[in-house]
Amino acid sequence: MHFSELGLNPAILKAVTEAGYESPTPIQAQAIPHIMAGLDVMGAAQTGTGKTAAFTLPILHRLMAHANTSASPARHPVRGLVLAPTRELADQIYQNLQQYATYTALRSAVVFGGMDMNPQTQALRAGVELLVATPGRLLDHVQQKTLNLSQVSILVLDEADRMLDMGFLPDLQRIVNLLPSSRQSLLFSATFSPEIRKLAKTFLNDKPVTVEVARRNATAENLTQKLYRVDSPELKRQAVIHLVREEKLEQVIVFTNTKIGASRLARELIREGIAADAIHGDKSQNERLATLERFKNNEVIVLVATDVAARGLDIAELPAVINFDMPHSPEDYVHRIGRTGRAGASGLALSLMVATEERQVAGVEALIGKSLGRERLALVAPAHAVSSRSFNDRGPRSSSSYSGAQSSRAPASAKPPAMPADPIFYAPYDDSSSSKGAASGPPSDAPKTPGGVPQPGGAASVAAIRSSALLGVRRPANPKSVLLGGKPSDKSADS
Ligand code: AMP
């Protein structure tokens, strides 16, 4: 199918063509006609499947009837509202939106916490048809009476599962109470858990259309997964350096379970001459966006990240990820490695473990249904590293329980030749394993709401759908739209 067959407004189609998209992804092909027809839709899709365009394109199409160039704010009420769990995801949706709206007169804006409210307020006062927001900051604006939601005719809850995980349900309820009851509602989620179905019952029409394309808990076929065991936590840093050099990795996200671990590893890699930086919940929004930009521009080779900071990041064709710490939740493993080996690109997912992480490894293996092996990485720690504290400080450190040791050997190249499209995008959604390997709670560095609710980020897989996509490709900005930046406020939580 070609995009032109969907019947999208020519102004939107022009932007789609310029983006280099030829045919819709499965979620787009399924969802766009229903959304264009004004139906409520519940979509099971992760980041990386093209879900953002699946809802933004038909929303723009529907709102074209209201597009106008009047300077009067009254002529530009908020008609479409997209709620996202994290700042990064909100910003990415907004970037997509402004790209697709380039040739329309529709205005868009994004508001999220951690940024000065004033520029956001000014943009809202000027009037925008489409608003992307994180729930807490949206309510801040409602409270300040800078935002009127009485004309919203389309609502999107993106990464609804993450929003529930992050304790946003009360905020969502408050927001939905402010919207007209007669509206179109769309809900996207990586999973259709009972909680999500309940949420859909509350916020969507009686009979939403269900579109399901992304299978959960599956790992891409064209992904090489390797697990290395090292003798002590202190040796993990050496292992990362070894792997980055041996594999000649040019772009790799290294996942740690803690903010402190992330900062510390980045510092130590820099000391070893490796271009590294860390993103985690303690960094300001501006710092995080700047680091991500440097990573996309190849100025940073190793991006050390916590799960919270990394979720929802749109980084196409990432060749490799390394799990410095095994994640507490097996599902986070799937999200982490889903950042590589997507749609036509091959990837390398390397994990490091010490003896005390056997339980997490077993949980991952149960979830993905296969053994990761246990290759021993024999490394000698430099004296200063041995005497330093452990990175993850999780209980006694012993390597004596291992058996079947193999010698260290460099795995295959980080960039094997491209493969055909990843079947994960086409496989039917499989909810049967949703309770397997249940998450053991949000990562320990989850930013907290003022009420103390941990806030992990949005769903995880990274896109490599865009056929021409390469790391570092930047989208043209639409001068009509406003990215509401500014200096970070004291409020570091995403509220
Ligand atoms: P998303 O799942 O919305 O995060 O999208 C992932 C990536 O796929 C983004 O970089 C989009 O620009 C890209 N993309 C979305 N739709 C298409 C399409 N139909 N063809 C190629 N690339 C696409």
Residues whose N, C-alpha, C, O or C-beta is under 5 A from the ligand:
A	BS01	AMP	Y21 E22 S23 P24 T25 Q46 T47 G48 T49 G50 K51 T52 A53 D314 A463 I465 R466 S467
